[in-house]
């Protein structure tokens, strides 16, 4: 099968097209013939930086990057009951771990997949995996979102952000989204009640009494967010578990809870995402689509940090 492998971290030239054997599935796994792959910042960081590559994969080399897939069930393990050969499925495979998504065929635990809702494409479904699951778990599992919460979502036009806006609105929250002015109309069009242009000086001073912040940026943004949150409120931060001491001290002083969250592959979450797609409460935005042979271009596009929604690679 066609596979893209990585022997060492570095530039996009390190992504090598190779022929490998199809995976052998375990009793609880499904072999998926992959039709679409979604690209995430963690893919790019693992490719580019030794410390990220080693953090995720240890000393395993070569590796097959990626976690987000959509495709057709090609084979099922003896213990699989939810799917049959020919089913259209999608999901985030083995995160945190070795997903092996950059391939024509991927072995996935049954519990990491859901059926693609009717009238949804492989591209739409692949894009609604890691980023959508992250947004859902941050808002629902960690922040315990409820109706009428005031929710601030940083980078609301990005992959996680644009899903977080829609999920927060589904739960009846009042949503404020930050982005550049260029993406204001997009952020409002997906359901945000207010928009903040983060490029303007002191722009983050205008929101207050926030119940939940979804922080995809950290640094100065995380520090400033503390002043916007009501006492007892929560900031769910996603980029890194390493919170600087000055930020921790300020949050504690102001009775603001900061929780780092790492997304995890869970049956209940991917099933919830499938339900939101089905009832059109969640509509993925695809920024650009690339063919499998142009994976390097897909990574370069992600590195521009100007992606609205998601990047998808098709096979």
TORBA-776934 format. One line per field, with one value per residue: residue in three letters; chain; y, z, x of N, C-alpha, C in turn. Coordinates in steps of 0.05 Angstrom, whole numbers, plus 32768, in hexadecimal, padded with zeros to 4 digits. Atoms other than C-alpha are relative to their C-alpha. Layout:
TORBA-776934
residuo: c(ALA  ...)
cadena: c(A  ...)
nv: c(Y  ...)
nw: c(Z  ...)
nu: c(X  ...)
cav: c(Y  ...)
caw: c(Z  ...)
cau: c(X  ...)
cv: c(Y  ...)
cw: c(Z  ...)
cu: c(X  ...)
//
This chain:
TORBA-776934
residuo: c(UNK  UNK  UNK  UNK  UNK  UNK  UNK  UNK  UNK  UNK  UNK  UNK  UNK  UNK  UNK  UNK  UNK  UNK  UNK  UNK  UNK  UNK  UNK  UNK  UNK  UNK  UNK  UNK  UNK  UNK  UNK  UNK  UNK  UNK  UNK  UNK  UNK  UNK  UNK  UNK  UNK  UNK  UNK  UNK  UNK  UNK  UNK  UNK  UNK  UNK  UNK  UNK  UNK  UNK  UNK  UNK  UNK  UNK  UNK  UNK  UNK  UNK  UNK  UNK  UNK  UNK  UNK  UNK  UNK  UNK  UNK  UNK  UNK  UNK  UNK  UNK  UNK  UNK  UNK  UNK  UNK  UNK  UNK  UNK  UNK  UNK  UNK  UNK  UNK  UNK  UNK  UNK  UNK  UNK  UNK  UNK  UNK  UNK  UNK  UNK  UNK  UNK  UNK  UNK  UNK  UNK  UNK  UNK  UNK  UNK  UNK  UNK  UNK  UNK  UNK  UNK  UNK  UNK  UNK  UNK  UNK  UNK  UNK  UNK  UNK  UNK  UNK  UNK  UNK  UNK  UNK  UNK  UNK  UNK  UNK  UNK  UNK  UNK  UNK  UNK  UNK  UNK  UNK  UNK  UNK  UNK  UNK  UNK  UNK  UNK  UNK  UNK  UNK  UNK  UNK  UNK  UNK  UNK  UNK  UNK  UNK  UNK  UNK  UNK  UNK  UNK  UNK  UNK  UNK  UNK  UNK  UNK  UNK  UNK  UNK  UNK  UNK  UNK  UNK  UNK  UNK  UNK  UNK  UNK  UNK  UNK  UNK  UNK  UNK  UNK  UNK  UNK  UNK  UNK  UNK  UNK  UNK  UNK  UNK  UNK  UNK  UNK  UNK  UNK  UNK  UNK  UNK  UNK  UNK  UNK  UNK  UNK  UNK  UNK  UNK  UNK  UNK  UNK  UNK  UNK  UNK  UNK  UNK  UNK  UNK  UNK  UNK  UNK  UNK  UNK  UNK  UNK  UNK  UNK  UNK  UNK  UNK  UNK  UNK  UNK  UNK  UNK  UNK  UNK  UNK  UNK  UNK  UNK  UNK  UNK  UNK  UNK  UNK  UNK  UNK  UNK  UNK  UNK  UNK  UNK  UNK  UNK  UNK  UNK  UNK  UNK  UNK  UNK  UNK  UNK  UNK  UNK  UNK  UNK  UNK  UNK  UNK  UNK  UNK  UNK  UNK  UNK  UNK  UNK  UNK  UNK  UNK  UNK  UNK  UNK  UNK  UNK  UNK  UNK  UNK  UNK  UNK  UNK  UNK  UNK  UNK  UNK  UNK  UNK  UNK  UNK  UNK  UNK  UNK  UNK  UNK  UNK  UNK  UNK  UNK)
cadena: c(A  A  A  A  A  A  A  A  A  A  A  A  A  A  A  A  A  A  A  A  A  A  A  A  A  A  A  A  A  A  A  A  A  A  A  A  A  A  A  A  A  A  A  A  A  A  A  A  A  A  A  A  A  A  A  A  A  A  A  A  A  A  A  A  A  A  A  A  A  A  A  A  A  A  A  A  A  A  A  A  A  A  A  A  A  A  A  A  A  A  A  A  A  A  A  A  A  A  A  A  A  A  A  A  A  A  A  A  A  A  A  A  A  A  A  A  A  A  A  A  A  A  A  A  A  A  A  A  A  A  A  A  A  A  A  A  A  A  A  A  A  A  A  A  A  A  A  A  A  A  A  A  A  A  A  A  A  A  A  A  A  A  A  A  A  A  A  A  A  A  A  A  A  A  A  A  A  A  A  A  A  A  A  A  A  A  A  A  A  A  A  A  A  A  A  A  A  A  A  A  A  A  A  A  A  A  A  A  A  A  A  A  A  A  A  A  A  A  A  A  A  A  A  A  A  A  A  A  A  A  A  A  A  A  A  A  A  A  A  A  A  A  A  A  A  A  A  A  A  A  A  A  A  A  A  A  A  A  A  A  A  A  A  A  A  A  A  A  A  A  A  A  A  A  A  A  A  A  A  A  A  A  A  A  A  A  A  A  A  A  A  A  A  A  A  A  A  A  A  A  A  A  A  A  A  A  A  A  A  A  A  A  A  A  A)
nv: c(7FE8  7FE7  7FF5  7FEB  8006  7FEC  800C  7FED  7FE7  7FEB  7FF3  8011  8013  8019  8010  8011  8013  801B  8017  8010  8014  7FF9  8008  8017  7FF6  800F  8009  7FE9  7FEB  7FFE  7FF6  7FEC  7FF6  7FE4  7FEE  7FE4  7FFC  7FE4  7FF8  7FF0  7FF5  8014  800E  7FEF  7FFE  801A  8002  7FEB  7FFD  8019  8005  8008  801B  8013  8000  8010  801A  800B  8004  800E  7FF4  7FE7  7FFE  7FF7  7FEB  7FFB  800D  7FFB  800E  8007  8013  8016  8018  8014  801A  7FFD  8014  8014  7FF6  7FE7  8003  7FE7  7FF9  8016  7FF9  7FED  7FE9  7FE7  7FF9  7FEB  7FFE  7FF9  801B  8004  7FE8  7FF9  8018  8004  8003  800B  7FF8  7FF8  8019  8009  8011  7FFB  8011  7FEF  800D  7FFB  7FEB  7FE6  7FF9  7FFD  7FFF  7FE5  7FFA  7FFE  7FE7  7FF3  800B  8009  7FE9  7FF3  8011  8001  7FE6  7FFD  8014  7FF6  7FE4  7FFF  800F  7FEF  7FEB  800C  8008  7FE9  7FF2  8011  8011  7FF1  7FE7  8005  7FEA  8001  7FEA  7FE4  7FFA  7FEE  800F  7FF2  8013  7FF4  800B  800C  8007  8017  801B  8004  7FE9  7FFE  8015  7FF8  7FEC  800D  8011  7FEF  7FF7  8017  8003  7FE9  7FEC  7FE6  8005  7FEB  800C  7FEE  8006  7FE7  7FF3  800D  8017  7FF8  8008  801D  8007  7FFA  8011  801B  7FFF  7FEF  7FE9  7FE9  8005  7FEE  8000  8002  7FF0  7FE5  7FFC  8002  800B  8014  7FF3  7FF8  8015  8005  8012  8018  8019  8014  7FF8  8015  7FF3  8010  7FF0  7FFD  7FE7  7FE7  8004  800E  7FEE  7FEB  800D  8003  7FE8  8000  8016  7FFB  8012  801A  8008  8012  7FFE  801A  7FFA  8018  8005  800C  8003  7FF0  7FE6  7FF0  7FFC  7FE6  8003  8010  7FEF  7FEC  800E  8008  7FE8  7FF6  8016  800A  801B  8006  801C  800A  8017  800E  800F  801D  800F  800D  8007  7FEE  7FE5  8001  8004  7FE6  7FF0  800A  7FF6  7FE3  7FFE  800A  7FEC  7FE7  7FEE  7FFD  7FFF  7FFB  7FEE  800A  7FEA  800A  801D  8007  801D  800E  7FFB  7FE4  7FFD  7FEA  7FE6  7FFE  7FF8  7FE4  7FEF  7FFF  7FF0  7FE4  7FF7  7FF0  8014  7FFD  801B  8018  8009  801C  800E  8015  8017)
nw: c(8000  7FFF  7FE5  7FFC  7FE8  7FF6  7FF2  7FEE  8000  8011  8014  800E  8010  7FF0  8006  8016  800A  8000  8002  7FE8  7FFE  7FF2  7FE4  7FF6  7FEB  7FE8  7FFF  7FFA  8012  801B  8014  8010  8019  7FFB  8016  7FF9  7FE8  7FF7  7FF5  7FE8  7FF8  7FF4  8016  800A  7FEB  7FFE  8017  8000  7FE8  7FF4  7FE5  8003  800C  7FEB  7FEB  8009  800B  7FF4  8013  8017  801A  8008  7FF6  8012  7FF1  8004  7FEF  8009  8019  8008  8016  8001  7FF2  8013  7FF2  7FE4  7FEE  7FF7  7FEA  8009  8002  8008  801C  8013  8017  8012  7FF1  8001  7FE4  7FFB  7FE5  7FF7  7FFA  7FED  7FF5  8005  8007  801C  8010  801A  8012  801B  800F  800F  7FEE  7FE4  7FEC  7FEB  7FED  8006  7FEF  8008  8019  8001  801B  800D  8004  801B  800E  7FF9  8011  7FF2  7FF8  7FE9  7FE8  7FF6  7FF3  7FE7  7FEE  7FE9  7FF8  7FF5  7FE7  7FED  7FF8  7FF1  7FE5  7FF0  7FF7  7FF2  7FEC  7FED  7FF7  7FF8  800B  7FFC  800E  7FF8  7FF9  8012  8009  8011  800F  800E  801B  8006  801C  8005  8000  7FE7  7FF9  800E  7FF5  7FE5  8002  8007  7FEB  7FEA  8007  7FFD  7FE3  7FF7  7FF4  800E  800A  800A  800F  8009  8018  800E  800D  8019  7FFC  7FEF  800B  7FFE  7FE4  7FFA  8011  7FF4  7FE8  7FEA  7FFA  8001  800B  7FF7  8011  7FED  8009  7FF6  7FE6  7FE9  8009  7FED  7FE8  8003  7FF7  7FE3  7FF4  8011  7FF1  800C  8015  800E  8007  8013  8007  7FE8  7FFF  7FF7  8003  7FE8  7FEA  8001  7FFD  7FE4  7FF8  800D  7FF5  7FE6  7FEB  8002  801B  8009  801A  800A  8012  8011  800D  7FF0  7FE3  7FF1  7FFB  7FF0  7FE4  7FFC  8008  7FEB  7FE8  8005  8001  7FE5  7FF2  8009  7FFE  801B  8003  801A  8004  8019  800A  8019  800C  8000  8011  7FEF  8010  7FFB  800D  801D  8005  7FFC  8017  8016  7FFC  8006  801D  800C  7FFD  800C  7FEB  8004  801D  8003  8016  800C  800A  8019  8003  800F  8005  7FEF  800A  7FF9  7FE3  7FF9  8004  7FEB  7FE8  8003  7FFC  7FE3  7FF4  8003  7FE9  800A  8008  7FF5  8000  8001  8018  8005  8015  800B  800E)
nu: c(8011  7FF2  7FFD  7FED  7FF0  7FEE  7FE9  7FF5  800E  7FF3  8011  8014  7FF1  7FFD  8017  7FF7  8014  7FF5  8012  7FFE  8014  8018  7FFF  800F  8011  8006  801C  8012  7FF9  800B  7FEE  800E  7FF5  8002  8008  7FF9  7FF0  8000  7FE6  8002  7FE6  7FEF  7FF2  7FEB  7FEC  7FF2  7FEF  7FEC  7FF0  7FF7  800B  801C  8000  7FF7  8015  8017  7FF9  7FE8  7FEA  800A  7FFA  800F  801B  8015  800E  801D  8014  801B  8006  801B  7FFD  8012  7FF7  7FF6  7FFE  8007  7FF6  8014  8010  800D  801E  800D  7FFB  7FFE  7FF1  800E  800A  7FF0  7FFA  7FEC  7FF7  7FE5  7FF6  7FEA  7FF3  7FE5  7FF2  7FF8  8019  7FF9  8016  7FF6  7FFE  8018  800F  7FF9  800D  800B  8012  801C  800A  7FF6  800E  801D  800A  8003  801D  800B  7FFC  7FE6  7FEA  7FE8  7FF0  800D  7FFF  7FE4  7FFA  800F  7FF5  7FF0  8007  801B  7FFF  7FF2  8013  8016  7FF6  7FF9  8018  8013  7FF4  7FF0  800D  801B  8010  801D  800F  7FFC  7FE4  7FF1  7FE9  7FED  7FF1  7FEA  7FFB  801B  8002  7FEE  800B  800F  8010  801A  8012  8007  8016  8019  8008  8009  801B  8012  8007  800E  7FEE  7FFB  7FE5  7FEF  7FEA  7FEA  7FF2  7FFA  8017  8006  8011  8017  801A  8001  8005  801C  8011  8002  8010  7FF6  8011  7FEE  7FE6  7FEA  7FE8  7FEA  7FE9  8003  7FF4  8012  801A  8009  800A  801C  8011  7FFE  8014  8000  8001  7FEE  7FEF  7FF1  7FE7  7FF0  7FE8  7FF0  7FF0  800D  801D  8009  7FFD  8015  801A  8007  800F  801A  8010  800C  7FF6  800B  8001  7FEB  7FF2  7FF5  7FE9  7FFB  7FE6  7FEA  8005  7FED  800B  7FEC  8008  800E  801C  800D  8003  8015  8019  8007  8007  801A  8012  8006  7FF5  7FF4  7FFE  7FF6  800E  7FF8  8016  7FFC  8013  8015  8017  8016  7FFC  8003  801C  800E  7FFA  8010  801C  8001  7FFF  801A  8015  7FF6  7FF7  7FE3  7FFA  7FE4  7FF7  7FE8  7FF0  7FF5  7FFD  7FE9  7FFE  7FED  7FE5  7FF8  8001  7FED  800E  8014  7FF1  7FF7  8018  8005  7FEB  8005  8011  8016  8014  801C  800B  7FF0  7FF3  8006  7FF1  8011  7FF4)
cav: c(8000  8048  8067  80A6  8098  80C3  80AC  80EC  8130  816C  818E  8175  8151  811E  8105  80C9  80A3  8058  8014  7FED  7FB0  7FB8  7FB6  7F76  7F84  7F6D  7F4D  7F90  7FB7  7FCD  7FD4  8014  8023  806C  80A0  80E0  80F7  8136  815C  817A  81A6  816A  8146  8181  8188  813E  8142  8182  817A  8141  814C  8146  8109  80E7  80FB  80D8  809E  8092  8073  8051  8060  8066  807F  808A  80CC  80E0  80CE  80E7  80B9  80AD  8072  802F  7FF1  7FBE  7F88  7F7D  7F59  7F1D  7F46  7F82  7F8B  7FD4  7FD3  7FA7  7FA6  7FE0  800F  8057  806B  80A3  80B1  80C5  8086  8076  80BC  80C5  8091  8073  8080  806F  8098  80AC  806C  804A  801B  8028  7FF8  8019  8001  7FFA  802A  8062  8065  807A  8072  80AD  80CF  80CD  8103  8112  8109  80E6  812A  814A  810E  8109  8153  8149  811B  8133  817D  8171  813C  816C  81A4  8175  8157  819B  81B9  817D  814F  8182  81C5  81A5  81D8  81E8  8215  8260  8259  8291  826F  8290  8269  827F  8274  8269  8263  822A  81DF  81D6  821B  8218  81D6  81F2  822D  81FF  81CD  8204  8220  81DB  81D9  821D  8248  8291  828E  82C1  82AF  82CE  82D1  8305  8337  8310  82D6  82FD  82ED  82A3  829F  82C1  8296  8256  826F  829C  82D3  8302  8309  8325  8339  8321  834C  838C  83A8  8397  8371  833B  836E  8375  8331  8320  82F2  82B6  8271  8248  8259  8229  823C  8222  8254  825B  8290  82D7  82C2  8291  82C5  82FA  82C8  82C1  8309  82F9  82BD  82C2  82A5  825B  8259  822D  8233  81F3  81F9  81CB  81D8  81C2  81A8  81D6  8213  824A  8257  82A0  828B  8255  8287  82BB  8288  826E  82B4  82C4  8281  826C  8223  8213  81CC  81AE  817B  8148  812B  80DF  80AE  8099  8077  80A5  80E4  80CE  80B5  80F9  811C  80EF  8103  814D  8144  811E  8154  818B  81AA  81A2  81B7  81AF  81E4  81C9  81FC  81D5  818E  816E  812A  80F6  8102  814B  813E  816D  81A6  8197  819D  81DE  81FA  81E8  820B  824D  8251  8271  8234  8240  81FF  81BF  81A4  8161  8130  8100  80BB)
caw: c(8000  7FF7  8038  804D  807F  80A9  80BE  80E0  80F3  80C5  8088  805B  8032  806B  8057  802B  7FFF  8008  7FFA  8039  804C  805F  80AB  80CD  80F9  8140  8155  816C  8130  80EC  80AE  808B  8042  804B  801E  8043  8079  80A3  80B4  80F9  8118  8140  80FE  80E8  812B  812E  80E9  80F7  813D  815C  81A2  818A  815F  8199  81CA  81A0  8181  81AD  8185  8152  810B  80D6  80EC  80C6  80DD  80E5  810C  80E6  80B1  808B  805C  8051  807D  8057  808C  80D3  810F  812F  816A  8141  8147  8134  80EC  80AE  806F  8041  8079  8073  80B3  80D1  810F  8135  813A  8177  8191  81BA  8197  8153  8124  80E2  80BA  807F  8059  8029  8061  80AC  80E5  8118  8159  814F  8189  8166  812A  811A  80DD  80AD  80B0  8072  803F  805C  8032  8046  8046  8075  80A4  80A7  80B8  80F1  8119  8145  8144  8150  8186  81A8  81A9  81C3  81FB  8210  8215  822D  8252  8273  8276  8281  8253  8262  8244  8249  825A  823E  8215  81F7  81BF  81A8  815F  814F  8105  810C  810D  8156  815D  8126  8142  8189  8175  8157  8190  81C4  819F  819C  81E8  81EC  81FF  81EF  81C4  81B9  8185  8178  8135  8106  80E6  80A5  80C3  80EA  80BB  80BA  8107  810B  80D3  80FA  8136  8161  8184  8187  8165  8180  8152  8179  814F  816E  81AB  81ED  81C6  81FB  822F  8215  8229  8271  829E  8273  828C  825C  8232  81FD  81F5  81B7  81BB  8202  8211  8218  8201  823B  826C  8255  8254  829F  82A8  827C  82A4  82DF  8322  831F  82D4  82AA  8273  824C  822C  81F4  81D9  8214  825C  826F  828D  82A3  82EE  82E7  82C2  82F5  832E  830E  8300  8347  8363  833A  8346  82FD  82ED  82B4  829A  8266  823A  8209  81DA  81DC  81AC  81CD  81B0  81D2  81B6  816E  8172  818D  8154  8122  8141  813C  80F3  80E5  8101  80E1  8124  810E  80C8  80B9  808F  8060  8052  801B  8000  7FE6  7FC4  7FEB  7FC0  7FD6  8021  8025  8009  803C  8074  8058  8055  809E  80AF  8095  80D3  80A8  80A1  80A9  80BE  80A7  8074  8054  802A  7FFC  7FE1)
cau: c(8000  8015  802E  8051  8089  80B6  80FC  8111  80F5  8101  80E4  80AD  80E2  80E5  80A0  80B0  807F  8089  806A  805B  8032  7FE9  7FDF  7FCA  7F8E  7F80  7F3E  7F22  7F3A  7F20  7F4A  7F35  7F43  7F53  7F32  7F42  7F73  7F6F  7FAF  7FB9  7FEE  8007  8017  8041  8064  8075  8092  80BA  80D5  80FE  80E2  809A  80A9  80CD  8095  8060  8087  80C3  80FC  80CE  80E6  80CD  8089  8048  802B  7FE2  7FA4  7F67  7F48  7F09  7EFE  7EDD  7EE1  7F0B  7F12  7EF9  7F16  7EF2  7ED9  7EBF  7E73  7E66  7E7E  7E7B  7EA4  7E92  7E7B  7E92  7EB6  7EE0  7F07  7F45  7F70  7F9B  7FA7  7FD2  7FFD  800B  7FD0  7FF3  7FC1  7FEE  7FE0  7FB0  7F9A  7F98  7F89  7F5B  7F3C  7EF1  7EE6  7F0B  7EDB  7E94  7E69  7E6B  7E27  7DFC  7E0B  7E50  7E8F  7ED0  7EF2  7EBF  7EC2  7F0E  7F11  7EE1  7F0E  7F48  7F35  7EEB  7EF9  7F29  7EF5  7EBF  7EE9  7F03  7EBD  7E95  7EC4  7EF1  7ECB  7E87  7E65  7E1C  7DE6  7DF3  7E3D  7E68  7E9D  7EDB  7EFD  7F42  7F56  7F0C  7F18  7F4B  7F41  7F2F  7F13  7EDE  7EC4  7EC5  7E99  7E65  7E66  7E60  7E24  7E05  7E07  7DE6  7E22  7E2F  7E6E  7EA5  7ED9  7F1D  7F3F  7F5D  7F2E  7F34  7F0F  7EDA  7EA1  7EB3  7EB4  7E70  7E54  7E61  7E3B  7E66  7E3E  7E79  7EBC  7EFE  7F36  7F72  7FA2  7F86  7FA9  7F86  7F50  7F4D  7F3A  7EF3  7ED8  7EC8  7EA1  7EB5  7EA4  7ECF  7F0B  7F26  7F6F  7F94  7FCD  7FE9  801F  8006  7FC1  7FBA  7FD3  7FA2  7F69  7F6C  7F52  7F16  7EFE  7ECE  7EE5  7EDA  7EDD  7F0A  7F3E  7F4A  7F8F  7FA4  7FEA  8016  8011  804A  8028  8059  8059  8045  8006  7FF6  8000  7FD3  7F9C  7F9E  7F9B  7F5D  7F3C  7F3F  7F4A  7F7B  7F76  7FA4  7F81  7F9C  7F69  7F5F  7F3E  7EFB  7EBF  7E8D  7EAD  7EB2  7E6B  7E55  7E79  7E56  7E13  7E23  7E36  7DF6  7DC9  7DF3  7E06  7E4E  7E64  7EAE  7ED1  7F05  7F3B  7F5F  7F64  7FA3  7FAF  7FD7  8015  8016  8019  8056  802B  7FF5  8029  8044  7FFD  7FF3  8034  801A  7FED  7FB8  7F8C  7F41  7F23  7F45  7F76  7F65  7F8E  7F69  7F7C)
cv: c(8019  800B  8017  7FFC  8017  7FF2  8013  801A  8014  800C  7FED  7FEB  7FE6  7FEE  7FF0  7FED  7FE4  7FEB  7FEF  7FEB  800B  7FF7  7FE6  8009  7FED  7FF9  8017  8017  7FFD  8009  8013  8006  801E  8010  801D  8000  801D  8006  8013  800C  7FEC  7FEF  8010  8002  7FE7  7FFD  8013  7FFF  7FE5  7FFB  7FF8  7FE3  7FEB  7FFE  7FED  7FE3  7FF2  7FFC  7FF0  8010  7FE9  8000  8008  8014  7FFF  7FEF  8001  7FF2  7FFF  7FED  7FEA  7FE8  7FEA  7FE4  8006  7FE9  7FEE  800B  801A  7FFB  8019  8005  7FE6  800A  8011  8018  8018  800A  8016  7FFF  8009  7FE6  8002  8019  8000  7FE6  7FFF  7FFB  7FF5  8007  8006  7FE7  7FF9  7FEF  8005  7FED  8011  7FF0  8007  8018  801C  800B  8003  7FFE  801C  8005  8002  801C  800F  7FF2  7FF5  8018  800F  7FEF  7FFE  801A  8004  7FEB  800D  801B  8001  7FF1  8011  8016  7FF5  7FF8  8017  800D  7FEE  7FF1  800F  8018  7FFC  8016  7FFB  8019  801B  8006  8014  7FF3  8011  7FEB  800F  7FF1  7FF2  7FF8  7FE8  7FE5  7FFA  8016  8001  7FE9  8008  8014  7FF2  7FED  8010  800B  7FEA  7FFC  8019  8016  801A  7FFF  8019  7FF3  8014  7FF6  801B  800B  7FF2  7FE9  8005  7FF4  7FE1  7FF7  8006  7FEE  7FE4  8000  8011  8018  801A  7FF8  8014  7FFD  8001  8011  801D  8003  8000  7FF4  7FEC  800C  8004  7FEA  7FFA  7FED  7FE6  7FE8  7FEC  800D  7FE7  800D  7FEE  800D  8001  801B  8017  7FFE  7FF2  8013  8015  7FF4  7FFE  8018  8000  7FEC  8007  7FEE  7FE6  7FF5  7FEF  8007  7FE4  8007  7FE7  7FFD  7FF1  7FFE  8012  801D  8010  8007  801A  7FFF  7FEF  8010  8013  7FF2  7FF8  8018  800A  7FEA  7FF7  7FE6  7FFD  7FE2  7FFA  7FE7  7FF5  7FEF  7FE2  7FF3  7FF1  7FFC  8014  801B  7FFF  7FFA  801A  8013  7FF7  8009  801D  8005  7FF9  8015  801C  8016  8006  7FFF  8006  8013  7FF6  8017  7FFA  7FE2  7FFB  7FE2  7FF4  8005  801C  8005  8016  801B  8004  8009  801D  8013  8003  8013  801E  800C  8013  7FEF  8007  7FE5  7FEB  7FFC  7FE2  7FF6  7FE8  7FEA  7FF6)
cw: c(8000  801D  7FFF  801A  8007  8010  8014  7FFE  7FED  7FEE  7FF3  7FEE  800F  7FFD  7FE7  7FF8  7FFE  7FFC  8019  7FFF  800E  801D  8005  8018  8017  8001  8004  7FEC  7FE5  7FED  7FED  7FE7  8000  7FE7  8005  801B  8007  800C  8017  8007  800D  7FEB  7FF8  8015  8004  7FE9  8003  8017  800D  801A  7FFF  7FF5  8015  8016  7FF8  7FFA  800D  7FEB  7FE8  7FE6  7FEB  800D  7FE9  8010  7FFC  8011  7FF4  7FE5  7FFB  7FE8  8003  800F  7FEB  800C  801D  8011  800B  8015  7FF8  7FFC  7FF4  7FE2  7FEF  7FE8  7FED  800F  7FFC  801D  8001  801D  8004  800C  8013  8009  801F  7FFB  7FE2  7FEE  7FE4  7FEB  7FE3  7FEF  7FF2  8012  801D  8012  8017  8014  7FF9  8010  7FF8  7FE7  8004  7FE3  7FF6  7FFC  7FE3  7FF5  8007  7FF0  8012  8009  8018  801A  800B  800E  801B  8015  8017  800A  800D  801B  8016  800B  8012  801C  8011  800C  8012  8017  8016  800B  8009  7FF7  8006  7FF2  800D  800B  7FEC  7FFA  7FED  7FF2  7FF0  7FE6  7FF6  7FE3  7FF9  8002  8019  8005  7FF1  8008  801C  8000  7FFC  8016  8018  7FFB  8002  801D  800C  800D  7FF0  7FF9  7FF6  7FF3  7FF9  7FE6  7FF5  7FF4  7FE6  8003  8012  7FF6  8001  801D  8007  7FF1  800C  801B  8017  8004  7FFE  7FF4  800C  7FED  8012  7FF8  800B  801D  8016  7FF8  8014  801A  8000  8009  801D  8009  7FF0  8012  7FF7  7FEB  7FF3  7FF4  7FEE  7FFB  8017  7FFF  800B  7FFF  8019  8018  8001  8004  801D  800A  7FF5  800D  801C  8015  7FFF  7FE4  7FF8  7FE5  7FF9  7FEB  7FF2  7FF7  8011  801D  8011  8003  8010  801C  8004  7FF8  8014  8019  7FFC  8000  801C  8011  7FF9  7FFF  7FE5  7FFC  7FE4  7FFF  7FE5  7FF8  7FE8  7FF6  8000  7FEE  8013  7FEF  8004  7FF3  7FE2  7FF8  8003  7FE9  7FE8  8002  7FFA  7FE2  7FF4  8002  7FF8  8016  7FFD  7FE2  7FFD  7FE9  7FF6  7FF2  7FE4  8000  7FEE  7FFA  8011  7FF8  8006  801E  8009  7FFD  8016  801A  7FFE  8003  801D  800E  7FFC  8017  7FF8  7FF6  800D  7FFE  7FFE  7FE5  7FFD  7FE9  7FF7  7FF2  7FEA)
cu: c(8012  7FFF  8013  800E  8012  8016  800D  7FF1  800F  7FEB  7FEE  800D  8004  7FE8  8005  7FE9  800D  7FEB  8004  7FE9  7FE7  8001  7FF0  7FEF  7FFD  7FE2  7FED  8004  7FF2  8016  7FF1  8010  7FFC  7FFA  8008  800F  7FFE  801B  7FFC  801B  8013  800F  8019  8017  8010  8013  8018  8014  8006  7FF2  7FE3  7FFE  8007  7FEB  7FEA  8009  8017  8016  7FF7  8006  8000  7FE4  7FED  7FF0  7FE2  7FEE  7FE4  7FFB  7FE2  8003  7FEB  800C  8007  8001  7FF9  800B  7FE9  7FEE  7FF0  7FE2  7FF3  8001  8001  8010  7FEF  7FF5  8013  8004  8014  8008  801C  800C  8018  800F  7FFB  8010  8005  7FE8  8005  7FEC  800A  8005  7FE6  7FEE  800A  7FF0  7FF7  7FF0  7FE3  7FF5  8009  7FF1  7FE2  7FF8  7FFE  7FE2  7FF8  8004  801A  8016  8017  8010  7FF4  8004  801C  8007  7FF3  8009  8010  7FF7  7FE5  7FFF  800D  7FED  7FEA  800A  8008  7FE7  7FEE  800C  800E  7FF1  7FE4  7FEC  7FE2  7FF3  8006  801C  800A  801A  8011  8012  8016  8005  7FE7  7FFD  8011  7FF2  7FF0  7FEC  7FE5  7FED  7FF7  7FE9  7FE6  7FF6  7FF6  7FE4  7FEB  7FF7  7FF3  8010  7FFF  801E  800E  8018  8015  800C  800A  7FE7  7FF8  7FEC  7FE7  7FE6  7FFD  7FF9  7FE3  7FED  7FFC  7FF3  8009  7FEE  8010  801B  8014  8017  8019  8018  7FFE  800A  7FEA  7FE5  7FF5  7FF6  7FE1  7FED  8004  7FEB  7FFD  8000  8015  8011  800D  8018  8010  801A  8014  8010  7FF1  7FE2  7FF4  8001  7FE9  7FE4  7FF7  7FEF  7FE4  7FED  7FF5  800D  7FF1  7FFD  8018  800C  800A  8015  8009  801D  8015  7FF8  8012  7FF6  8014  7FF5  7FF2  7FE3  7FF1  7FFA  7FE9  7FE4  7FF6  7FF6  7FE4  7FEB  7FF6  800E  800C  8005  800D  7FF1  800E  7FEA  8007  7FEA  7FEC  7FE7  7FE9  8003  7FFC  7FE3  7FF0  8005  7FF0  7FE3  7FFD  8002  7FE6  7FEA  8008  8006  801D  8005  801E  8006  801A  800F  800C  8002  8017  7FFF  8017  801D  800A  7FFE  8013  7FF3  7FEB  800D  8009  7FE8  7FF9  8014  7FFC  7FF1  7FEA  7FE9  7FE5  7FF3  8015  800D  7FFC  8011  7FEF  8011  7FED)
//
